[in-house]
Amino acid sequence: MELLGYLIKVNVLLLAAYAIYVLLLKRETFFQLNRFYLLFTALLALVAPLVQWNSFTVSPQSYERVVAVLPEVWVGRAVASADEPMSPWVWFYVVCAGGMIIRLTWLVWSTWRAVRDPQHNAAFTFFNRVVVSASLPHEGKPVVLAHEDVHRRQWHSADVLFFELVHCLCWFNPFMPAIKRSVRLNHEFLADADALRHTGQEEYARMLVAHAMHTDERLLVHSFFSQTLLKPRITMMYTTRSSHRKLWKYAAILPVFALMIAAQTTVLAQSETPKESDSKVAPPSSPVPPAPAKAPKAPPAPKEKASSKEAPAVKEIPVTKESPASKEKVPATKEKAPMPEKGIKEIGADDISGPDQMPEYNGGQEAMFKYLSSQLKYPEGVKASGTVLVSFIVKSDGRVSNAQIRRSVAPELDKEALRVVSAMPNWKPAMKDGKPVDCEMVLPVKFAL
């Protein structure tokens, strides 16, 4: 269902951005900014659902503690695509999107034919080709050429083609035709504003009305005599230029950013914080996970286990070489410990300092990913997918203890992640003032079908 989730997020962001445009920006005369806004928000809607951030929830307690977050490990089911057929709704979506691509191909071909064999009195632009019919009145040609040259110089046809491609992807969005029309109309506003420097408003408006019948509106060209865009163009000509004080309206895009980040944020807060660790720890670096290796013999069972129940039937699957998640350092989690009882001195945030040396898996992170690659398995018959967050304590003697789920996806996936983390061999403990100390870690494990 990842495709469905992506499409929902894309269209929600498109609609939110377009609603802001219609309510606040459509009537303003900041035409270049409006063009940038429409393009930028469309690109944002397409890219944002592919990006993942990590966020952390602060618990309501009294002093701060920092938790180290490891790089995400990605687990896939290698043979799932061979066993499971594509769902009917995916087939339906692909067929309809394919139909839209065929339609777009036909439009491009028809537009190229119109460029090579223009109609009588036609005046339009397609990328760097400006077509102005020889039958147009001589006195109006300089104005028409100035208008069409703006479309050519600013590559407005590229915007039109881009939004046609977005329409192929979001063919089910009923607002896509309105979005495309707004893009074209804003292009005409830009060109009209430049052309009005060569003639008066009255003369320009009369010329538009007199010739607004000579171009096929379905083509991907910018027609000077577009009939459907005639009324708003003339209205905008007589609109007073917007004051620069109205530029604040573009800040309304900030809620779209907030929506984007909220939709793509992983929140680490679904269980109580372990009590063993109260040291500040900086996040470790994030090297690329190694290529899958042959599975070594499983290490002996740890002294402390997260669950005594038997694991479900599983089949072995390698961890992918690279995780799609960002490999940048993630800000550490700030948490707080319970309020002290009477007679006990409260420890403030200033009294707590991080260890001099972070915990390290024996052999380094490359060895840790090799271990995870050999041990993680995707449970048979499980349809769920997502990122399980497992927290654990690296004790002062190097043992891994207190493994627990910080964010759940499905019981079977949670149990598998806990099993592998609990069975990890000893680490090199964190060091503080030359002495080993306890340290809490968080490992994201992404199960992807």
N, C-alpha and C positions, 0 to 999 in steps of 0.2 A: 504493500500500500504506500510505498514511498513516493511513487509518481503522483498518486492522488493528493498526498500531503503537500508536495511541492506545488502542484497546480493551484490548490486552494490558497496557499500563502501568496503565490504570485498575483492571483486575481484580487485577493483582499488588499494587498498593497497598491495595486493599480487603481482600484476603486477609491481607496482612501486618498491617494494623491490627486486623482481626477476630481473628487468632490471638493478638495481644497481649491483646485484651479477654478472650478465653476463658481464657487461661492465667493472667492476673494480676488482672484487674479484675472479672470476672463475679460473684465471691462476696463482694465488698466491699459495704459499705452506703453508699458515697458515690454515691447515686443521681443527684443533679444533675450531678456531675462525669462520671458514666458516660454520661448523656444528652448532655452537651456533647461528650464524647470520640467517641461514635458519629456524631453529626452532623458534627463538625469533620473527622474522618478521611474520611468519605464525600465531603464537599465538596472536601477536599484531593486525594483520588483523582481527582475529575472535572476539577479546574482545573490541577493540577500538570503533567500532560503537555502542556498548552498553553503553558507558560512555558519560556523558553530562557535559560540562563545561559552566560557565557563563563568558562572557567577556563584556567589556563596551567601548563605543566609546567616545572619547573626542571631544567636540565641540570647534571650533576655537574662543575662547573668552579669557578674560584677567585674571580672578582670579579663584582659585579652590573652588569647593564645593563638598561635598561627599553625596551620596544618599544611604540610608539603603535599603538592599534587603532582603525581607522576604523569608521563605522557600517555595518551590513550592508546590502548591496544585494540585491534580490530579483528574480529573473528567472523569468517564467512562460511556458508555451507556450499562446498564446491560442486556438489552434484544436484543441488536443488533445482536448477533450471532444466536439467534433463528429466527429472522426475515429475515436476509440476507444470502443467500447461498454463499458458497465459490466460488470465481471467477474461471473461467476456467483455467487461467494461473497458479493459485495456485495448482489446481488439477494436471495439467500437470507437474509442478515442483515436486510435492510430488510423483507422479507415477515414474518419471525418477530417483529421489533420492532413492526411494524404490528399483528400479531395480539395482542401483549401490550398495546398501547394500546387496542385494541378491548375486550379483557378488562377493563382498568382502567376504561374508560368504563361498561361494564355494571355493575361493582362500585359505582361512584359512584351510578349511577341506582338500583340495588337498595338501597343504603344510604339514599338519600333517601326511597325508598318506605317503608323500615322506620321511619325517623324519623317520618313522617307517620301511619303505621298500625302502632304497636308491638304485639308479641305479648303474651300474658298473662304477667304477672310479669316483664316485661323491665325492665332497668335499664342504660342505656348513654348514651354521649356522642358526638356528632359535631360537631366545631368548637364553636360556642357553643350548640348545642341539647342540653339534658339531658333525657333521657326516663326517667321512673320511673313504672312502672305503678301505678294506684290500687289494684290487688289485693294489693300487697305488705303484709305485716303492719305495722301502724302503729308498733310499737316499734322496728322496724329501719329505718324510712325516714330518720331524721336521719343515721344512719351512712352509708347508701347515698348520700344527697344530698351529704354531706361528701366522700365518695370521688369521686363523679362531678364535683363542682365543681372539684376539682384538675385533672382532665383538661380542663375547659373553660377555666379561668384560664390554664393553662400551654400551651394550644394544642397538645396532644399529637396531635390529628388531622392537623396540618400535618406533623409528623414522619413519621407513617404514610404520608401521601400522597407526601411527598418520596421515601421509600425505595421506594414502589411505582413511581415514575418512574425511579429508578435501576435497579430490576429490569427495567423495559421496555428500558433501554439495555443492561443486562448480563444479558439473558435466558438466556444460555448458562452463566452462573456457577452451579454447583450449590450454592454456599453462600449465595446470596441469600435463600432461604426461612429459613435459620437466622439470618441477620443481621436480617431483618424481625421474626422472633419475639423475638429478644433486645431489639429496640427496644420492642416492645409490652410485654414482660415488665418491662422497667425502668420504663415508664410506670405499670404496676400497682404496682410497689414504691413509687414516689413517692406514689401515691394512697393505698395501704394505710397507709403511714407516717403520713399526715395523719389518716386515718380512725381509727386506733388511739388517737388522743388523745381520742376520744369514747366508746370502749368498751374492754372487756378483750379480750385475745388469744383466750381460750377461746370467748367468745360470738361474736366476729368470725369465727373459723374455722368454728364450727358453722353460722353463717348462710351462709357461702360454700358449704359442702358441701350444705346443704339445698336451695339454689336454683340449683345449677350445671347447669341443663339448659334454659335458656329463651332462648338467643340463637343465631342463625346465626353460626358461627365464621368464615365466609367474608367477612362484611361488614367495612367499614372503620371500625367503631365500637369504642369502648372499653367492653366489657361488664363490669359488676360481677361477673356470675356466669359468667365464661368458664371452661369446663370444662377446656380444654387447658392453661391457665395456673394451674390450681388448686393442684396439688402444689407447684411452686416458690414460689408466693406464701405458702402456709402455712409452708413450710420457712424462708423468709426472715423471717417474723414472729418466729420463735423463734431467729433468728441474733443473736449478740452484736454490738453496734455495733462497727464497725471502728475501730481506734486511728488517730489522726492520723499516727502514725509510718509508717503504710503508704501515705501519700500519695506516697512516693518511686516507687511503681510506675508512676505516670503519666509518669515520665521515660522509660519504655520506648518512648514514641512517638518519641523522638529517632532510633532506627534507621530509622523510617519516613521522617522528614525526610531523613536521610542517603541513603536509597535513592532518594527523589524527586529530590534534587539531583544524585546521581550519574547517574541516568537522563537528566537534561536538561542535562548539562554538555558544552560544546564544549571539547575539550582541544587546545591548540595545541602539539603536539610530534610531528612525524613526519619531520623532516629535520634535517640539521645547520644550526646557526646561521651566517648569513653573517658573515664576518670584518671587513667594511668598517666597521661601525658599532659604536662603544662609548660612545655618549652616552646619558644619561638623557633621556627625553622624556615629558612628561605627555600623557595621552590627549586628543584633540581633542573639541570639543563635537559634538553629533549633531543637526543640523537635519533637518527632514523632507525627504526627497528630492523633487525637483520632479516635476511631471507629465511624462509622456513627450513628447519633442519630436521634430521631424523630424530624420532622420539627416543630419548634416553630412558633408562629405567626410572620409574617414578621414585622419588625420595621417600624415606620412611615417614609414616604418618606422624604428624606433630602431636605434641603433648596436649594441646588445647584444640578442640574441634568446634566448628560453628554449628554442626548439626550431626546427630547420630543416625539419622535416617539414611537408607540406601539410596544412592543416586539413580535417576532414571536411565533407561537404555540410551546409549549415546554412540555416535560414530566419530572417529577422530578426524579433525579438520585442521589445517595449518592456519596460523595467524598470518594475515597478509603482510607483505614486506613494508608497505607504507600505510599509515593511517591517514584518512582524509581530514582529520582534525588538524587544527593549527599546531605547529611545533614550537611556537614562541613560548617564552616563560609566562606562566599564569600567576596572577597575583595571589598571594597566600590567603587562606581563609582566616578571618578573625573570629574567634569564639571566646566565650567567657565562662568562668567557673562559678559554682554556686556561692551564695553569700556566706561569709564566715559566721560561725556561732559566736556568742558573747565571750569575751575574754581572749579571742584569737585575733591577732593583728591582720587586717586586710592587706593583701598584696596588690599594689597598683600596677598599671601597665608599665610605668617607668622602672619598676623593680624587676621586670622580666626581660631577659635578653636571650637571643638565639644561641644555639650550640656553636662551638667553634668549627665543628665538622659535622656534616649531615650524614645520616645513615647511608650505607652503600651495599648493594647486593654483591655477594662474593663473585668477583669476575667482572663487575661493572654492569651497566645497563644492557650492554649487548648480550651478556650471559643471561640476564633476567628475561629479555625478550625471547631468547632461545628456549629457556625453560617454559615460558608461557606458550610458545609455539608448539612445544611437544606435548603439553598437558591439557590445554583448553580444547574442549569438544563441544559440538553443537548437539543438544539433545534431539533424539529422533522424534519426529512427529510434531515438533513444536513450531507453530506458525508465527509466534511473536518475534519481534526484533526491537532493538533499541540499545541504549547505553546504560549498563548497570554500574553504579558507583559503589565500590567496596572500600571501606576504611579499615585500617589495621594498625596495631602498635608494634614497632620494632623495640623490643625491650633492651635494657642495658646489657643483657648477656647475649643479644643478637637474635633471640627467639622472636618469631612472628606470633602475635596473640591478639585476642579480641577482634577477630575479623567479623565485620557486620555490614549489612546493606545500608548505605546512605540514600540510595535511590533505587527503587524496585522497577522491574519491567515485567517479568513473569516469574512465577515460583520456580519453574525448571531452570531458567536462565540464572536467576539469583543463586540457586543452589549450586550450579556448576561453577559460577564465579567464586563463591565462598569456598568450595571444595579445593580449587586450585590455589587460591590465596592462602588458605589455612595450611596447605601442604608445602608451602615454600620453605626451602632450607634456610638456615640461619644467615642473617645479614651481619655486616660490620656495624656496630651500634653508633649512634651519634655521640660526639664527644663534647664535653663542656668542662673547661678548666682542667683538662687532662684526665677527666673521669668520664666513663660511659654513662649516658642518660637515656631515658625512654623518649621515643618520638613517634608521633602519629603521622600516617601516610594515607593518601587516597589514590586508588587506582581506578580509572575509567575503563571498562571493558565493553566495547561495542559489538553486539551480535547483529550481523546484517545478513538478511536472506539473499 
